[in-house]
Amino acid sequence: MLTGSMNKVETVVINWKRPGNVERVVNALRAQSTPCTVTVCDTHLDDQYALSTSVLDNADRVYRWGHNTGPYSRFVPLAAYDHEYTFFIDDDMLPGPRCVEHFVNTAEALPGFGSIGQMGRIIPPDGVYRARNVERLPRPREIDVLVRGFFVRTRNLHHVAQLRWLMNYTEEQVPEDDMLLCVAMRLCAGLRNYLTPTSPDPETLMNQIELPDPHALHRRPDHIQRRIDFMLAAKAIGWLPVDPAPAIPAATIPKQLTGAERTGPVGEGDGLVPSPLTGPTLAGRNGHANGNGKRAQNGHGKASVSQGVLYLALGDMYTKLATDSARTLRLHGYDGPVRVVTDAPSHELVDLECETLIVGSLPGGFASRFHKTQLYRWSFQRTLFLDADTIVISPIEEIWELLRGHDMAMAPDMHSSVGDVIAHSVNDPTRRAPEYQLMSDLGLADRRYYNSGVMLFDQNGRTGRMFNHWHQEWNRFGGEDQLALVRAIAATGTRVSPLDSAWNRRPKAFSSVNEARTAGVRILHFLSRQRPLLNEAYLGVVAEYLG
């Protein structure tokens, strides 16, 4: 029985009609090089399939019930699993003694994984399932569905139940558990499913020895049709197959940063400097950074340590919005670094493999601009800043090349010029009158007026000076940030490349995400006057997108 401190991994095996197999699997799990907790879901329907006392004594935890849910029985005690990782393994194979060690090593290195395994399928674009194994590679390979064994972060398992209710998939007596898990990770959690890298060591295999499989579900006459039906139903609510299945080069798998690496000198491609308020804290799993940015930039295997996405999210509401935004970013194939500057960190951001940098809370309606005008201190060598109230509805890989030799790139605001803002803005013109007067006095009325909700910029001397000047200019009035940005750009000679409005578009022009995507929109942005709609419109759009 389990004694002492808790292991990192809980392993789960079902006993239904193959007690002899279960005994051998439990013994193999006990012999792992990485100690693990052994849990048995004992759901046999007849005494002839009962486990022996020695097997029950050899397990750490035993859950028993008489209702048959097939392989889904492994998920029934969802709320009881409490280790960092959970490894579900079928009872028709024996894992090698270094199998769990192999999975832990892959999980520690692999960014953004929902589940990992050693056998899986890729679903064709038409959504029609075919039972064809996908070959493992020397590096992790993204797939759609894992089979026979799944290694997951325990805190992500709740998405299995979420998807089951979302699909109204509750009447099926024996649900397709593997598909339910993998689709839930992709559609509900914004995380991806991978085959682990190949290893020359057969002791890392989860099926080092194949066991007899009487009563196997794959012998059902309608087995393939059930799986086809499930995947088509998932596709109908917004799940998308891997197209193609990108392989992550080994060089892009990030290692965990050491304390010295997190606090040492800032390199040219890092751009992270201490905050004068609280100092930076990269809060990842167990309080460590989730990675050093050495992951694939866009899901196509292109490594980048020099560019990444940056969010500012102050307060619980905006942290929730930034989390939804980051989830849509991941769902559209962006696998690069994401850094969130926040005063309200969350586990959900960690699960999305976001670096979380903690700053102090500030009072006042425009307090976030105190940090926004200093974003340069947390920037990458090339940074895409997204407001928390944006959602990504199409792949963004093209944006990294849109600076076109300039320092920054932004889309025009709804007001085309500073003069247009002064003449037509309805956002508290009395309060803003002194700043309007300053803009006129400086001769800036004809200047183009940009929206700062989506900004692409490089680290260089001119951009650094622009941000420093922007913060100083913002401090003059302490209100909105965009007029101060115009003054800072003018004062420093910062070169701005206009972004097409597709990269920063208001959602009210469209009736659905699909309509906006068809129109070529990449990023939808809820502007200030639309924020009262956030509870309905924003969450409705996200819900529609996520299915």
C-alpha positions as CSV (number, residue, x, y, z in Angstrom):
1,M,0.0,0.0,0.0
2,L,1.1,3.6,-0.6
3,T,3.2,5.0,2.2
4,G,5.4,8.1,2.7
5,S,5.2,11.1,0.4
6,M,3.0,11.1,-2.7
7,N,4.5,10.0,-6.0
8,K,4.4,12.2,-9.0
9,V,2.3,9.7,-11.1
10,E,-0.8,7.8,-10.5
11,T,-1.3,4.8,-12.8
12,V,-4.8,3.5,-13.5
13,V,-5.8,0.1,-14.8
14,I,-9.3,-1.4,-15.1
15,N,-10.4,-4.9,-14.1
16,W,-13.4,-6.1,-16.0
17,K,-13.0,-9.6,-17.4
18,R,-9.2,-10.1,-17.5
19,P,-8.1,-10.4,-13.9
20,G,-5.0,-12.4,-14.8
21,N,-3.9,-9.6,-17.1
22,V,-4.5,-7.0,-14.4
23,E,-2.4,-8.9,-11.9
24,R,0.6,-8.8,-14.4
25,V,0.0,-5.1,-15.2
26,V,0.0,-4.2,-11.5
27,N,3.2,-6.1,-10.9
28,A,4.8,-4.3,-13.9
29,L,3.7,-0.9,-12.5
30,R,5.2,-1.8,-9.1
31,A,8.5,-2.5,-10.9
32,Q,8.8,0.9,-12.6
33,S,12.1,2.8,-12.3
34,T,10.0,5.9,-11.4
35,P,7.8,5.0,-8.4
36,C,4.1,5.4,-9.1
37,T,0.8,5.0,-7.3
38,V,-1.2,2.0,-8.6
39,T,-4.9,2.5,-8.8
40,V,-7.4,-0.3,-9.9
41,C,-10.9,0.4,-11.1
42,D,-12.5,-2.9,-10.3
43,T,-15.8,-3.2,-12.3
44,H,-16.1,-6.9,-12.8
45,L,-19.7,-8.2,-13.1
46,D,-19.1,-11.8,-12.0
47,D,-17.1,-13.6,-9.4
48,Q,-15.2,-15.5,-12.0
49,Y,-13.5,-12.2,-12.9
50,A,-12.7,-11.1,-9.3
51,L,-9.2,-10.1,-8.5
52,S,-7.2,-12.1,-6.0
53,T,-6.4,-10.8,-2.5
54,S,-2.8,-10.5,-3.4
55,V,-3.5,-8.2,-6.3
56,L,-5.8,-6.0,-4.2
57,D,-3.1,-5.8,-1.5
58,N,-0.5,-4.9,-4.1
59,A,-2.6,-1.9,-5.3
60,D,-2.6,1.4,-3.5
61,R,-6.1,2.4,-4.3
62,V,-9.1,0.3,-5.4
63,Y,-12.4,1.7,-6.7
64,R,-15.2,-0.8,-7.1
65,W,-18.7,-0.6,-8.7
66,G,-21.0,-2.8,-10.7
67,H,-22.1,-0.5,-13.5
68,N,-20.3,-1.3,-16.8
69,T,-19.0,1.8,-18.6
70,G,-16.3,0.0,-20.5
71,P,-13.0,1.8,-20.8
72,Y,-14.7,5.0,-19.6
73,S,-14.5,3.3,-16.2
74,R,-11.0,4.7,-15.9
75,F,-12.5,8.3,-15.8
76,V,-15.3,7.6,-13.3
77,P,-13.2,8.5,-10.2
78,L,-12.1,11.7,-11.9
79,A,-12.4,13.9,-8.8
80,A,-10.4,11.4,-6.8
81,Y,-7.2,11.5,-8.9
82,D,-4.8,13.8,-7.1
83,H,-1.2,13.3,-8.4
84,E,0.5,15.7,-10.8
85,Y,0.2,13.2,-13.6
86,T,-2.2,10.3,-14.3
87,F,-1.3,7.4,-16.6
88,F,-4.1,5.3,-17.9
89,I,-3.0,2.0,-19.3
90,D,-5.0,-0.8,-20.9
91,D,-4.9,-4.3,-19.4
92,D,-3.9,-6.1,-22.6
93,M,-0.2,-5.1,-22.5
94,L,2.7,-5.0,-20.0
95,P,4.8,-1.8,-19.7
96,G,8.5,-2.0,-19.7
97,P,10.2,-1.0,-16.4
98,R,11.2,2.5,-17.7
99,C,7.8,3.3,-19.3
100,V,6.6,5.7,-16.6
101,E,10.1,7.3,-16.5
102,H,9.9,7.8,-20.3
103,F,6.5,9.5,-20.0
104,V,7.5,11.8,-17.2
105,N,10.6,12.9,-19.1
106,T,8.6,13.7,-22.2
107,A,5.9,15.6,-20.1
108,E,8.5,17.7,-18.4
109,A,10.0,18.8,-21.7
110,L,7.0,19.0,-24.0
111,P,5.2,22.4,-24.2
112,G,1.4,22.6,-24.3
113,F,0.6,18.9,-24.2
114,G,-2.9,17.7,-23.4
115,S,-2.2,14.0,-23.5
116,I,0.8,11.9,-24.6
117,G,1.0,8.3,-25.6
118,Q,2.8,5.8,-27.9
119,M,0.1,4.8,-30.2
120,G,-2.3,7.0,-32.1
121,R,-4.3,8.0,-35.1
122,I,-4.6,11.0,-37.4
123,I,-8.1,11.8,-38.5
124,P,-8.4,12.7,-42.2
125,P,-9.9,16.1,-43.1
126,D,-13.3,14.6,-43.8
127,G,-13.4,13.5,-40.2
128,V,-13.9,9.8,-41.1
129,Y,-11.9,7.7,-38.6
130,R,-9.6,5.0,-39.9
131,A,-7.8,2.6,-37.6
132,R,-4.3,3.2,-38.8
133,N,-1.3,3.6,-36.5
134,V,0.8,6.7,-36.8
135,E,4.6,6.1,-36.8
136,R,6.5,7.6,-33.9
137,L,9.4,9.8,-34.7
138,P,12.7,10.7,-32.9
139,R,10.8,13.8,-31.7
140,P,7.3,14.3,-30.4
141,R,4.6,14.1,-33.1
142,E,1.2,15.7,-32.8
143,I,-1.7,13.4,-33.5
144,D,-5.5,13.5,-33.1
145,V,-6.3,10.4,-31.0
146,L,-4.2,8.3,-28.7
147,V,-5.1,4.7,-28.1
148,R,-4.4,2.1,-25.4
149,G,-2.5,4.4,-23.0
150,F,-2.7,8.1,-22.1
151,F,-0.5,10.2,-19.9
152,V,-2.1,13.5,-18.8
153,R,-1.8,16.3,-16.3
154,T,-4.3,15.4,-13.7
155,R,-5.7,18.9,-13.3
156,N,-6.8,18.8,-17.0
157,L,-9.0,15.8,-16.6
158,H,-12.1,17.8,-15.8
159,H,-12.3,18.7,-19.5
160,V,-13.3,15.1,-20.2
161,A,-16.6,15.6,-18.3
162,Q,-17.0,19.0,-19.8
163,L,-16.8,17.7,-23.4
164,R,-19.1,14.8,-22.6
165,W,-21.9,17.2,-21.5
166,L,-21.0,19.7,-24.3
167,M,-21.6,16.9,-26.9
168,N,-24.6,15.6,-25.1
169,Y,-22.7,12.3,-25.1
170,T,-24.3,10.9,-21.9
171,E,-26.5,8.1,-23.1
172,E,-23.8,6.0,-24.6
173,Q,-23.3,3.1,-22.2
174,V,-19.6,2.5,-23.3
175,P,-18.2,5.8,-24.4
176,E,-15.2,6.1,-26.7
177,D,-12.9,7.1,-23.8
178,D,-9.8,7.7,-25.8
179,M,-11.5,10.0,-28.3
180,L,-13.3,11.8,-25.5
181,L,-10.0,12.5,-23.7
182,C,-8.1,13.7,-26.8
183,V,-10.9,15.8,-28.3
184,A,-11.5,17.4,-24.8
185,M,-7.8,18.3,-24.6
186,R,-7.9,19.9,-28.0
187,L,-11.3,21.5,-28.1
188,C,-12.0,22.5,-24.4
189,A,-8.5,23.0,-23.0
190,G,-6.7,24.3,-26.1
191,L,-4.0,21.7,-25.6
192,R,-2.5,19.2,-28.0
193,N,-2.0,15.4,-28.1
194,Y,1.4,13.8,-29.0
195,L,3.2,10.6,-29.5
196,T,6.3,10.4,-27.4
197,P,9.7,10.3,-29.2
198,T,11.0,6.9,-30.2
199,S,13.6,5.3,-27.9
200,P,16.0,2.5,-28.7
201,D,15.3,1.1,-25.2
202,P,12.5,-1.4,-25.4
203,E,12.0,-1.0,-21.6
204,T,10.4,2.4,-22.2
205,L,7.5,0.8,-24.2
206,M,4.0,0.7,-22.7
207,N,3.4,-2.5,-24.6
208,Q,6.8,-4.2,-24.1
209,I,4.7,-7.5,-23.9
210,E,1.3,-7.9,-25.5
211,L,-1.2,-9.8,-23.4
212,P,-4.3,-11.8,-24.5
213,D,-7.3,-9.7,-25.2
214,P,-10.5,-11.7,-25.0
215,H,-13.7,-9.6,-24.7
216,A,-11.9,-6.6,-26.4
217,L,-14.1,-3.8,-27.6
218,H,-12.4,-3.6,-30.9
219,R,-14.1,-6.8,-31.8
220,R,-17.5,-5.2,-31.7
221,P,-19.2,-5.5,-35.1
222,D,-20.0,-1.7,-35.1
223,H,-16.7,-0.7,-33.4
224,I,-15.3,1.4,-36.3
225,Q,-18.7,3.0,-37.1
226,R,-19.1,4.1,-33.4
227,R,-15.7,5.8,-33.7
228,I,-16.6,7.4,-37.0
229,D,-19.8,8.7,-35.5
230,F,-18.0,10.2,-32.5
231,M,-15.4,12.0,-34.5
232,L,-18.0,13.4,-36.9
233,A,-20.0,14.7,-34.0
234,A,-16.9,16.3,-32.5
235,K,-16.1,17.9,-35.9
236,A,-19.6,19.3,-36.1
237,I,-19.1,21.3,-32.9
238,G,-15.8,22.8,-33.9
239,W,-13.0,20.2,-33.4
240,L,-10.4,20.3,-36.1
241,P,-8.0,17.5,-37.0
242,V,-4.3,18.0,-37.3
243,D,-3.5,19.2,-40.8
244,P,-0.9,18.1,-41.3
245,A,0.5,16.5,-38.1
246,P,3.5,18.7,-37.3
247,A,6.5,17.2,-35.7
248,I,8.3,19.2,-33.0
249,P,12.0,19.2,-33.7
250,A,14.0,18.0,-30.7
251,A,15.9,21.3,-30.5
252,T,12.6,23.1,-29.8
253,I,11.6,21.2,-26.7
254,P,12.2,23.6,-23.8
255,K,14.0,22.6,-20.7
256,Q,13.0,23.8,-17.2
257,L,14.9,27.0,-16.4
258,T,17.2,27.1,-13.4
259,G,17.0,29.9,-10.9
260,A,20.2,31.3,-12.3
261,E,18.9,31.2,-15.8
262,R,15.7,33.0,-14.7
263,T,17.5,35.8,-12.8
264,G,20.8,36.1,-14.7
265,P,21.7,38.7,-17.3
266,V,19.2,39.5,-19.9
267,G,20.2,38.3,-23.4
268,E,19.4,40.0,-26.6
269,G,16.6,37.6,-27.4
270,D,15.0,37.7,-23.9
271,G,14.2,41.2,-23.1
272,L,12.9,40.4,-19.6
273,V,14.1,42.9,-17.0
274,P,13.2,43.3,-13.3
275,S,10.1,45.2,-12.5
276,P,10.7,48.3,-10.3
277,L,7.5,47.4,-8.4
278,T,7.7,43.8,-7.5
279,G,10.4,42.1,-9.6
280,P,9.5,39.5,-12.1
281,T,8.2,36.1,-11.2
282,L,7.8,33.5,-13.9
283,A,5.1,31.4,-12.3
284,G,4.8,28.0,-14.0
285,R,4.3,24.5,-12.6
286,N,5.7,24.4,-9.0
287,G,6.6,28.0,-9.3
288,H,9.1,27.6,-12.1
289,A,9.1,28.9,-15.6
290,N,7.4,26.7,-18.0
291,G,10.0,27.0,-20.7
292,N,12.6,29.2,-22.2
293,G,10.8,29.9,-25.4
294,K,12.7,27.2,-27.3
295,R,9.6,25.7,-28.8
296,A,8.0,25.6,-32.2
297,Q,6.8,29.1,-33.2
298,N,3.7,28.1,-35.1
299,G,3.1,24.4,-35.1
300,H,5.1,23.9,-38.3
301,G,8.4,23.0,-36.7
302,K,10.0,26.4,-36.9
303,A,11.9,27.1,-33.7
304,S,12.1,30.6,-32.4
305,V,13.6,31.9,-29.2
306,S,13.4,35.6,-30.3
307,Q,9.7,36.2,-30.8
308,G,6.6,35.6,-28.7
309,V,3.1,36.9,-27.7
310,L,2.6,39.2,-24.8
311,Y,-0.6,39.9,-22.8
312,L,-1.4,42.3,-20.0
313,A,-4.2,41.2,-17.7
314,L,-4.9,43.0,-14.5
315,G,-7.7,41.7,-12.3
316,D,-9.6,38.4,-12.3
317,M,-11.9,39.4,-15.2
318,Y,-9.1,40.4,-17.6
319,T,-7.0,37.4,-16.6
320,K,-10.0,35.2,-17.5
321,L,-10.3,37.1,-20.8
322,A,-6.6,36.7,-21.5
323,T,-6.8,33.0,-20.8
324,D,-9.7,32.6,-23.3
325,S,-7.6,34.6,-25.8
326,A,-4.5,32.5,-25.3
327,R,-6.6,29.4,-25.7
328,T,-7.8,30.5,-29.1
329,L,-4.2,31.4,-30.0
330,R,-3.1,27.8,-29.2
331,L,-6.1,26.3,-31.0
332,H,-5.0,28.0,-34.2
333,G,-1.6,26.4,-34.1
334,Y,0.6,28.9,-32.3
335,D,3.1,26.9,-30.2
336,G,5.5,29.7,-29.4
337,P,6.2,31.5,-26.1
338,V,3.3,33.4,-24.5
339,R,4.0,35.7,-21.6
340,V,1.2,37.1,-19.4
341,V,1.8,40.1,-17.2
342,T,-0.8,39.9,-14.4
343,D,-1.7,40.4,-10.8
344,A,-4.0,37.4,-10.8
345,P,-2.1,34.3,-12.0
346,S,-4.1,31.1,-12.6
347,H,-3.5,27.4,-13.2
348,E,-5.3,27.7,-16.5
349,L,-2.5,29.9,-17.8
350,V,0.0,27.4,-16.7
351,D,-1.8,24.6,-18.5
352,L,-1.7,26.7,-21.7
353,E,2.1,26.9,-21.2
354,C,2.1,30.6,-20.6
355,E,4.8,32.3,-18.7
356,T,3.2,34.4,-15.9
357,L,4.9,37.5,-14.7
358,I,3.4,39.0,-11.5
359,V,3.1,42.7,-11.0
360,G,1.4,44.7,-8.3
361,S,-2.2,45.7,-8.4
362,L,-2.9,49.4,-8.9
363,P,-6.1,51.4,-8.2
364,G,-7.9,53.5,-10.7
365,G,-9.8,53.0,-14.0
366,F,-6.8,53.4,-16.2
367,A,-4.2,51.8,-13.9
368,S,-3.4,49.1,-16.5
369,R,-1.9,51.8,-18.7
370,F,0.9,52.2,-16.1
371,H,2.1,48.8,-17.1
372,K,1.0,48.8,-20.7
373,T,3.2,51.8,-21.5
374,Q,6.1,49.9,-20.1
375,L,5.6,46.6,-22.0
376,Y,9.1,46.9,-23.5
377,R,10.6,45.6,-20.3
378,W,8.8,42.3,-20.8
379,S,9.2,42.0,-24.5
380,F,10.8,39.5,-26.8
381,Q,13.2,40.4,-29.5
382,R,10.1,40.5,-31.7
383,T,6.8,40.9,-29.8
384,L,3.1,40.6,-30.7
385,F,1.1,42.3,-27.9
386,L,-2.5,41.4,-27.7
387,D,-5.1,43.1,-25.5
388,A,-6.8,40.7,-23.1
389,D,-10.2,41.3,-24.9
390,T,-9.0,39.9,-28.2
391,I,-9.7,36.5,-29.7
392,V,-7.7,34.8,-32.4
393,I,-9.9,33.2,-35.1
394,S,-7.3,32.3,-37.8
395,P,-3.7,31.3,-37.8
396,I,-1.3,34.2,-37.1
397,E,2.1,33.0,-38.5
398,E,2.1,35.6,-41.2
399,I,2.1,38.5,-38.8
400,W,5.8,38.0,-37.8
401,E,6.9,39.3,-41.2
402,L,4.7,42.4,-41.3
403,L,7.1,44.9,-39.8
404,R,8.6,45.4,-43.3
405,G,11.7,47.1,-41.9
406,H,9.8,49.3,-39.5
407,D,10.0,49.4,-35.7
408,M,6.3,48.8,-35.0
409,A,3.1,47.7,-36.7
410,M,-0.4,48.6,-35.6
411,A,-3.8,48.8,-37.2
412,P,-5.7,52.1,-37.5
413,D,-8.2,52.9,-34.8
414,M,-11.9,53.6,-35.7
415,H,-10.8,57.3,-35.7
416,S,-8.5,57.8,-38.6
417,S,-6.5,60.7,-37.1
418,V,-6.0,62.6,-33.9
419,G,-8.1,65.4,-35.3
420,D,-11.0,62.9,-35.8
421,V,-10.7,61.9,-32.2
422,I,-10.8,65.5,-31.0
423,A,-13.8,66.2,-33.2
424,H,-15.9,63.1,-32.7
425,S,-14.9,61.1,-29.7
426,V,-17.7,60.6,-27.2
427,N,-15.4,59.1,-24.5
428,D,-15.6,61.8,-21.8
429,P,-14.5,64.7,-23.9
430,T,-14.6,67.2,-21.0
431,R,-12.0,65.2,-19.0
432,R,-9.9,64.8,-22.1
433,A,-10.0,68.4,-23.2
434,P,-6.6,69.4,-21.8
435,E,-5.0,66.5,-23.6
436,Y,-6.8,67.4,-26.8
437,Q,-5.5,70.9,-26.5
438,L,-2.0,69.7,-26.1
439,M,-2.2,67.6,-29.2
440,S,-3.4,70.6,-31.2
441,D,-0.7,72.8,-29.7
442,L,1.9,70.3,-30.8
443,G,0.6,70.2,-34.3
444,L,-0.3,66.6,-34.2
445,A,-3.9,66.8,-35.2
446,D,-3.2,65.3,-38.6
447,R,-1.2,62.4,-37.2
448,R,-2.6,58.9,-37.9
449,Y,-4.3,57.5,-34.8
450,Y,-3.5,53.8,-34.1
451,N,-5.2,51.2,-31.9
452,S,-2.8,49.8,-29.4
453,G,-4.8,46.6,-28.7
454,V,-2.6,44.7,-31.2
455,M,1.0,45.8,-31.5
456,L,3.9,44.1,-33.3
457,F,7.3,45.6,-32.4
458,D,11.0,44.9,-32.3
459,Q,13.5,45.4,-29.6
460,N,15.9,48.2,-30.7
461,G,17.1,51.5,-29.4
462,R,14.4,53.6,-31.0
463,T,11.5,51.3,-29.8
464,G,13.0,51.3,-26.3
465,R,13.1,55.1,-26.3
466,M,9.5,55.2,-27.6
467,F,8.2,53.1,-24.8
468,N,10.1,55.2,-22.2
469,H,8.6,58.3,-23.8
470,W,5.2,56.8,-24.0
471,H,5.2,56.1,-20.2
472,Q,6.3,59.6,-19.5
473,E,3.6,61.1,-21.8
474,W,0.9,58.9,-20.3
475,N,1.8,60.1,-16.8
476,R,0.9,63.6,-17.8
477,F,-2.8,62.9,-17.8
478,G,-3.1,59.3,-16.5
479,G,-6.0,58.4,-18.8
480,E,-6.2,56.5,-22.1
481,D,-2.9,55.6,-23.7
482,Q,-3.3,56.2,-27.4
483,L,-2.8,59.9,-27.6
484,A,0.3,59.6,-25.5
485,L,1.4,56.9,-27.9
486,V,1.1,59.3,-30.8
487,R,3.2,61.9,-29.0
488,A,5.9,59.3,-28.2
489,I,6.0,58.0,-31.8
490,A,6.4,61.6,-33.0
491,A,9.1,62.5,-30.4
492,T,11.3,59.5,-31.1
493,G,10.8,59.1,-34.9
494,T,9.6,55.6,-34.4
495,R,8.7,54.0,-37.8
496,V,5.3,52.5,-37.8
497,S,4.0,50.1,-40.5
498,P,0.2,50.1,-40.7
499,L,-1.4,46.7,-40.1
500,D,-4.5,45.6,-42.1
501,S,-7.6,45.9,-40.0
502,A,-8.0,42.1,-40.3
503,W,-5.5,41.9,-37.5
504,N,-7.6,44.1,-35.1
505,R,-11.2,44.1,-36.0
506,R,-14.3,45.0,-34.0
507,P,-16.7,42.0,-33.8
508,K,-20.0,44.0,-34.1
509,A,-19.6,44.1,-37.9
510,F,-20.2,40.3,-38.0
511,S,-22.9,37.9,-36.9
512,S,-20.6,35.0,-36.2
513,V,-17.0,33.9,-36.0
514,N,-17.3,32.0,-39.3
515,E,-18.5,35.2,-41.1
516,A,-15.6,37.2,-39.7
517,R,-13.1,34.4,-40.7
518,T,-14.6,34.2,-44.2
519,A,-14.0,37.9,-44.5
520,G,-10.3,37.4,-43.7
521,V,-10.3,38.5,-40.1
522,R,-7.5,37.1,-38.0
523,I,-8.1,38.8,-34.6
524,L,-11.4,40.2,-33.2
525,H,-11.1,43.0,-30.6
526,F,-13.7,44.3,-28.2
527,L,-13.1,48.0,-27.9
528,S,-13.9,50.2,-24.9
529,R,-17.5,50.9,-25.6
530,Q,-18.2,47.3,-26.3
531,R,-16.9,46.1,-23.0
532,P,-20.4,46.1,-21.4
533,L,-21.1,43.3,-23.9
534,L,-18.2,41.1,-22.6
535,N,-20.4,38.9,-20.5
536,E,-22.6,38.0,-23.4
537,A,-21.0,38.9,-26.7
538,Y,-17.4,38.0,-25.9
539,L,-18.2,34.8,-24.1
540,G,-20.7,33.9,-26.8
541,V,-18.1,34.3,-29.5
542,V,-15.6,32.2,-27.6
543,A,-18.2,29.6,-26.9
544,E,-19.2,29.5,-30.5
545,Y,-15.5,29.2,-31.5
546,L,-14.8,26.5,-29.0
547,G,-17.9,24.6,-30.0
